[in-house]
Amino acid sequence: MARPAISSPVHPGQSVFCATREPGNPHSKYCDYIEWSKWRQRGGWDSSLDDACYHNPGFVPGECSFNERGQVLFGAHP
């Protein structure tokens, strides 16, 4: 006899910000290219974006002004 299917929680794919992050750089080159580039020049290390993407692959950094659906937040970007 067939058993009922067990469903697991559906997780969205990775956000472009998580998929393209540079390990140790807390900035996204798609949200704040200047800060992302400066972080690379300094050679610092901050795993906050790495950690956020590990826990939530659909994570969108606050500096991006977008929500997880890609909708503009707070009137930024007319």
GUVEX-330978 format. One record per atom (N, C-alpha, C): residue number from 1; atom name; z, y, x. Coordinates in nm, 3 decimals, always signed. Each point is the difference from the previous one (the first is absolute). Layout:
// residues N
+-----+-------+---------+---------+---------+
: num : atomo :       w :       v :       u :
+-----+-------+---------+---------+---------+
: NUM :    CA :       Z :       Y :       X :
...
+-----+-------+---------+---------+---------+
// end
This chain:
// residues 78
+-----+-------+---------+---------+---------+
: num : atomo :       w :       v :       u :
+-----+-------+---------+---------+---------+
:   1 :     N :  +0.000 :  -0.117 :  +0.084 :
:   1 :    CA :  +0.000 :  +0.117 :  -0.084 :
:   1 :     C :  +0.000 :  +0.124 :  +0.090 :
:   2 :     N :  -0.070 :  +0.102 :  -0.040 :
:   2 :    CA :  -0.011 :  +0.124 :  +0.078 :
:   2 :     C :  +0.129 :  +0.081 :  -0.008 :
:   3 :     N :  +0.033 :  +0.060 :  +0.110 :
:   3 :    CA :  +0.118 :  +0.088 :  +0.003 :
:   3 :     C :  -0.043 :  +0.144 :  -0.021 :
:   4 :     N :  +0.091 :  +0.083 :  -0.049 :
:   4 :    CA :  -0.035 :  +0.141 :  -0.017 :
:   4 :     C :  -0.025 :  +0.064 :  +0.137 :
:   5 :     N :  -0.093 :  +0.090 :  +0.002 :
:   5 :    CA :  -0.032 :  +0.072 :  +0.124 :
:   5 :     C :  +0.114 :  +0.095 :  +0.034 :
:   6 :     N :  +0.030 :  +0.007 :  +0.124 :
:   6 :    CA :  +0.104 :  +0.092 :  +0.046 :
:   6 :     C :  -0.070 :  +0.124 :  +0.055 :
:   7 :     N :  +0.032 :  +0.111 :  -0.058 :
:   7 :    CA :  -0.064 :  +0.123 :  +0.048 :
:   7 :     C :  +0.091 :  +0.070 :  +0.099 :
:   8 :     N :  -0.061 :  +0.065 :  +0.092 :
:   8 :    CA :  +0.076 :  +0.078 :  +0.097 :
:   8 :     C :  -0.032 :  +0.147 :  -0.022 :
:   9 :     N :  +0.087 :  +0.088 :  +0.047 :
:   9 :    CA :  -0.026 :  +0.141 :  -0.018 :
:   9 :     C :  -0.132 :  +0.040 :  +0.064 :
:  10 :     N :  -0.071 :  +0.086 :  -0.065 :
:  10 :    CA :  -0.128 :  +0.048 :  +0.051 :
:  10 :     C :  +0.026 :  +0.120 :  +0.091 :
:  11 :     N :  -0.050 :  -0.008 :  +0.121 :
:  11 :    CA :  +0.014 :  +0.111 :  +0.092 :
:  11 :     C :  -0.137 :  +0.062 :  +0.022 :
:  12 :     N :  -0.009 :  +0.132 :  -0.010 :
:  12 :    CA :  -0.130 :  +0.064 :  +0.024 :
:  12 :     C :  -0.038 :  -0.015 :  +0.147 :
:  13 :     N :  -0.125 :  +0.020 :  +0.029 :
:  13 :    CA :  -0.044 :  -0.004 :  +0.139 :
:  13 :     C :  +0.061 :  +0.113 :  +0.079 :
:  14 :     N :  -0.025 :  +0.002 :  +0.128 :
:  14 :    CA :  +0.055 :  +0.105 :  +0.084 :
:  14 :     C :  -0.064 :  +0.134 :  -0.033 :
:  15 :     N :  +0.080 :  +0.104 :  +0.007 :
:  15 :    CA :  -0.055 :  +0.134 :  -0.013 :
:  15 :     C :  -0.079 :  +0.030 :  +0.127 :
:  16 :     N :  -0.091 :  +0.093 :  -0.008 :
:  16 :    CA :  -0.078 :  +0.037 :  +0.119 :
:  16 :     C :  +0.093 :  +0.052 :  +0.109 :
:  17 :     N :  +0.114 :  +0.056 :  -0.039 :
:  17 :    CA :  +0.093 :  +0.056 :  +0.097 :
:  17 :     C :  +0.071 :  -0.110 :  +0.078 :
:  18 :     N :  +0.032 :  -0.110 :  -0.069 :
:  18 :    CA :  +0.063 :  -0.113 :  +0.068 :
:  18 :     C :  -0.103 :  -0.080 :  +0.079 :
:  19 :     N :  -0.117 :  -0.016 :  -0.056 :
:  19 :    CA :  -0.104 :  -0.080 :  +0.065 :
:  19 :     C :  -0.049 :  +0.063 :  +0.130 :
:  20 :     N :  +0.009 :  +0.132 :  +0.010 :
:  20 :    CA :  -0.054 :  +0.069 :  +0.117 :
:  20 :     C :  +0.108 :  +0.063 :  +0.087 :
:  21 :     N :  +0.126 :  -0.035 :  -0.024 :
:  21 :    CA :  +0.107 :  +0.063 :  +0.078 :
:  21 :     C :  -0.007 :  -0.043 :  +0.146 :
:  22 :     N :  +0.052 :  +0.083 :  +0.083 :
:  22 :    CA :  +0.011 :  -0.031 :  +0.143 :
:  22 :     C :  +0.146 :  -0.036 :  +0.025 :
:  23 :     N :  +0.027 :  -0.120 :  +0.051 :
:  23 :    CA :  +0.139 :  -0.042 :  +0.020 :
:  23 :     C :  +0.082 :  +0.103 :  +0.078 :
:  24 :     N :  +0.115 :  +0.035 :  -0.055 :
:  24 :    CA :  +0.090 :  +0.094 :  +0.067 :
:  24 :     C :  -0.027 :  +0.145 :  -0.032 :
:  25 :     N :  -0.107 :  +0.028 :  -0.073 :
:  25 :    CA :  -0.032 :  +0.139 :  -0.036 :
:  25 :     C :  +0.036 :  +0.020 :  -0.147 :
:  26 :     N :  +0.095 :  +0.090 :  -0.030 :
:  26 :    CA :  +0.044 :  +0.017 :  -0.138 :
:  26 :     C :  -0.096 :  +0.083 :  -0.086 :
:  27 :     N :  -0.108 :  +0.048 :  +0.058 :
:  27 :    CA :  -0.095 :  +0.085 :  -0.072 :
:  27 :     C :  -0.130 :  -0.076 :  -0.027 :
:  28 :     N :  -0.065 :  +0.036 :  -0.108 :
:  28 :    CA :  -0.130 :  -0.059 :  -0.033 :
:  28 :     C :  -0.108 :  +0.097 :  +0.042 :
:  29 :     N :  -0.102 :  -0.052 :  +0.067 :
:  29 :    CA :  -0.110 :  +0.087 :  +0.043 :
:  29 :     C :  -0.079 :  +0.052 :  -0.119 :
:  30 :     N :  +0.013 :  -0.065 :  -0.116 :
:  30 :    CA :  -0.070 :  +0.046 :  -0.119 :
:  30 :     C :  +0.077 :  +0.105 :  -0.078 :
:  31 :     N :  +0.129 :  +0.017 :  +0.029 :
:  31 :    CA :  +0.081 :  +0.098 :  -0.071 :
:  31 :     C :  +0.025 :  +0.124 :  +0.084 :
:  32 :     N :  +0.035 :  -0.020 :  +0.125 :
:  32 :    CA :  +0.031 :  +0.112 :  +0.089 :
:  32 :     C :  -0.051 :  -0.034 :  +0.139 :
:  33 :     N :  -0.128 :  +0.023 :  +0.020 :
:  33 :    CA :  -0.065 :  -0.040 :  +0.124 :
:  33 :     C :  +0.062 :  +0.069 :  +0.121 :
:  34 :     N :  +0.037 :  +0.125 :  -0.015 :
:  34 :    CA :  +0.057 :  +0.075 :  +0.113 :
:  34 :     C :  +0.132 :  -0.061 :  +0.044 :
:  35 :     N :  +0.091 :  -0.029 :  -0.093 :
:  35 :    CA :  +0.128 :  -0.062 :  +0.036 :
:  35 :     C :  -0.021 :  -0.141 :  +0.055 :
:  36 :     N :  -0.093 :  -0.074 :  -0.059 :
:  36 :    CA :  -0.029 :  -0.134 :  +0.048 :
:  36 :     C :  -0.048 :  +0.007 :  +0.145 :
:  37 :     N :  -0.088 :  +0.094 :  +0.029 :
:  37 :    CA :  -0.055 :  +0.015 :  +0.134 :
:  37 :     C :  +0.106 :  +0.047 :  +0.099 :
:  38 :     N :  +0.086 :  +0.095 :  -0.041 :
:  38 :    CA :  +0.108 :  +0.048 :  +0.088 :
:  38 :     C :  +0.096 :  -0.113 :  +0.033 :
:  39 :     N :  +0.028 :  -0.086 :  -0.099 :
:  39 :    CA :  +0.092 :  -0.112 :  +0.024 :
:  39 :     C :  -0.057 :  -0.092 :  +0.107 :
:  40 :     N :  -0.131 :  -0.021 :  -0.004 :
:  40 :    CA :  -0.065 :  -0.085 :  +0.100 :
:  40 :     C :  +0.009 :  +0.064 :  +0.139 :
:  41 :     N :  -0.019 :  +0.132 :  +0.007 :
:  41 :    CA :  +0.008 :  +0.069 :  +0.128 :
:  41 :     C :  +0.139 :  -0.012 :  +0.062 :
:  42 :     N :  +0.104 :  +0.013 :  -0.085 :
:  42 :    CA :  +0.137 :  -0.006 :  +0.050 :
:  42 :     C :  +0.040 :  -0.142 :  +0.040 :
:  43 :     N :  -0.064 :  -0.098 :  -0.058 :
:  43 :    CA :  +0.034 :  -0.138 :  +0.031 :
:  43 :     C :  +0.133 :  -0.045 :  -0.058 :
:  44 :     N :  +0.040 :  +0.061 :  -0.111 :
:  44 :    CA :  +0.126 :  -0.036 :  -0.064 :
:  44 :     C :  -0.010 :  -0.130 :  -0.077 :
:  45 :     N :  +0.112 :  -0.049 :  -0.049 :
:  45 :    CA :  +0.003 :  -0.121 :  -0.080 :
:  45 :     C :  +0.093 :  +0.019 :  -0.118 :
:  46 :     N :  -0.052 :  -0.023 :  -0.120 :
:  46 :    CA :  +0.079 :  +0.009 :  -0.123 :
:  46 :     C :  -0.059 :  -0.101 :  -0.096 :
:  47 :     N :  +0.075 :  -0.101 :  -0.034 :
:  47 :    CA :  -0.053 :  -0.107 :  -0.085 :
:  47 :     C :  +0.017 :  +0.024 :  -0.149 :
:  48 :     N :  +0.029 :  +0.122 :  -0.041 :
:  48 :    CA :  +0.027 :  +0.024 :  -0.143 :
:  48 :     C :  -0.121 :  -0.033 :  -0.088 :
:  49 :     N :  -0.121 :  +0.034 :  +0.041 :
:  49 :    CA :  -0.119 :  -0.034 :  -0.080 :
:  49 :     C :  -0.025 :  -0.150 :  +0.004 :
:  50 :     N :  +0.021 :  -0.061 :  +0.116 :
:  50 :    CA :  -0.016 :  -0.145 :  +0.012 :
:  50 :     C :  +0.096 :  -0.072 :  -0.095 :
:  51 :     N :  +0.126 :  +0.044 :  -0.001 :
:  51 :    CA :  +0.101 :  -0.061 :  -0.086 :
:  51 :     C :  -0.034 :  +0.018 :  -0.147 :
:  52 :     N :  -0.043 :  +0.121 :  -0.037 :
:  52 :    CA :  -0.034 :  +0.027 :  -0.140 :
:  52 :     C :  -0.117 :  -0.087 :  -0.045 :
:  53 :     N :  -0.100 :  -0.017 :  +0.086 :
:  53 :    CA :  -0.116 :  -0.082 :  -0.035 :
:  53 :     C :  +0.035 :  -0.148 :  -0.004 :
:  54 :     N :  +0.095 :  -0.041 :  +0.082 :
:  54 :    CA :  +0.043 :  -0.139 :  -0.002 :
:  54 :     C :  +0.066 :  -0.033 :  -0.135 :
:  55 :     N :  +0.082 :  +0.090 :  -0.048 :
:  55 :    CA :  +0.072 :  -0.023 :  -0.126 :
:  55 :     C :  -0.086 :  +0.026 :  -0.122 :
:  56 :     N :  -0.099 :  +0.089 :  +0.013 :
:  56 :    CA :  -0.087 :  +0.034 :  -0.112 :
:  56 :     C :  -0.140 :  +0.027 :  +0.054 :
:  57 :     N :  -0.089 :  -0.099 :  +0.000 :
:  57 :    CA :  -0.134 :  +0.018 :  +0.056 :
:  57 :     C :  -0.082 :  +0.109 :  -0.069 :
:  58 :     N :  +0.038 :  +0.038 :  -0.120 :
:  58 :    CA :  -0.071 :  +0.107 :  -0.071 :
:  58 :     C :  +0.059 :  +0.137 :  +0.026 :
:  59 :     N :  +0.087 :  +0.012 :  +0.099 :
:  59 :    CA :  +0.072 :  +0.124 :  +0.029 :
:  59 :     C :  -0.095 :  +0.116 :  +0.028 :
:  60 :     N :  +0.035 :  +0.117 :  -0.056 :
:  60 :    CA :  -0.072 :  +0.123 :  +0.026 :
:  60 :     C :  +0.100 :  +0.099 :  +0.058 :
:  61 :     N :  -0.019 :  +0.045 :  +0.125 :
:  61 :    CA :  +0.095 :  +0.094 :  +0.061 :
:  61 :     C :  +0.009 :  +0.130 :  -0.080 :
:  62 :     N :  +0.119 :  +0.059 :  -0.001 :
:  62 :    CA :  +0.022 :  +0.124 :  -0.071 :
:  62 :     C :  -0.087 :  +0.115 :  +0.048 :
:  63 :     N :  -0.039 :  -0.002 :  +0.127 :
:  63 :    CA :  -0.082 :  +0.108 :  +0.055 :
:  63 :     C :  -0.143 :  -0.005 :  -0.053 :
:  64 :     N :  -0.034 :  -0.103 :  -0.075 :
:  64 :    CA :  -0.138 :  -0.018 :  -0.047 :
:  64 :     C :  -0.033 :  +0.075 :  -0.128 :
:  65 :     N :  +0.097 :  +0.030 :  -0.080 :
:  65 :    CA :  -0.020 :  +0.070 :  -0.127 :
:  65 :     C :  -0.077 :  -0.083 :  -0.103 :
:  66 :     N :  +0.004 :  -0.133 :  +0.014 :
:  66 :    CA :  -0.062 :  -0.090 :  -0.096 :
:  66 :     C :  +0.103 :  -0.103 :  -0.044 :
:  67 :     N :  -0.018 :  -0.052 :  -0.122 :
:  67 :    CA :  +0.085 :  -0.112 :  -0.042 :
:  67 :     C :  -0.070 :  -0.131 :  +0.031 :
:  68 :     N :  +0.061 :  -0.112 :  -0.037 :
:  68 :    CA :  -0.057 :  -0.130 :  +0.034 :
:  68 :     C :  -0.133 :  -0.029 :  -0.068 :
:  69 :     N :  -0.034 :  +0.078 :  -0.102 :
:  69 :    CA :  -0.129 :  -0.016 :  -0.068 :
:  69 :     C :  -0.106 :  +0.094 :  +0.055 :
:  70 :     N :  +0.036 :  +0.080 :  +0.100 :
:  70 :    CA :  -0.095 :  +0.093 :  +0.059 :
:  70 :     C :  -0.011 :  +0.131 :  -0.076 :
:  71 :     N :  +0.091 :  +0.024 :  -0.094 :
:  71 :    CA :  -0.003 :  +0.123 :  -0.077 :
:  71 :     C :  +0.075 :  +0.110 :  +0.076 :
:  72 :     N :  -0.053 :  +0.120 :  -0.006 :
:  72 :    CA :  +0.057 :  +0.113 :  +0.071 :
:  72 :     C :  +0.135 :  +0.037 :  -0.061 :
:  73 :     N :  +0.098 :  +0.029 :  +0.087 :
:  73 :    CA :  +0.132 :  +0.039 :  -0.045 :
:  73 :     C :  +0.024 :  +0.149 :  +0.025 :
:  74 :     N :  +0.079 :  +0.060 :  -0.083 :
:  74 :    CA :  +0.054 :  +0.135 :  +0.020 :
:  74 :     C :  -0.105 :  +0.108 :  +0.015 :
:  75 :     N :  -0.117 :  -0.018 :  -0.056 :
:  75 :    CA :  -0.101 :  +0.105 :  +0.003 :
:  75 :     C :  -0.066 :  +0.019 :  +0.136 :
:  76 :     N :  +0.026 :  -0.087 :  +0.094 :
:  76 :    CA :  -0.065 :  +0.010 :  +0.130 :
:  76 :     C :  -0.145 :  -0.044 :  -0.015 :
:  77 :     N :  -0.084 :  +0.041 :  +0.086 :
:  77 :    CA :  -0.142 :  -0.036 :  -0.001 :
:  77 :     C :  -0.063 :  +0.030 :  -0.136 :
:  78 :     N :  -0.051 :  +0.120 :  -0.019 :
:  78 :    CA :  -0.055 :  +0.038 :  -0.132 :
:  78 :     C :  -0.105 :  -0.095 :  -0.054 :
+-----+-------+---------+---------+---------+
// end
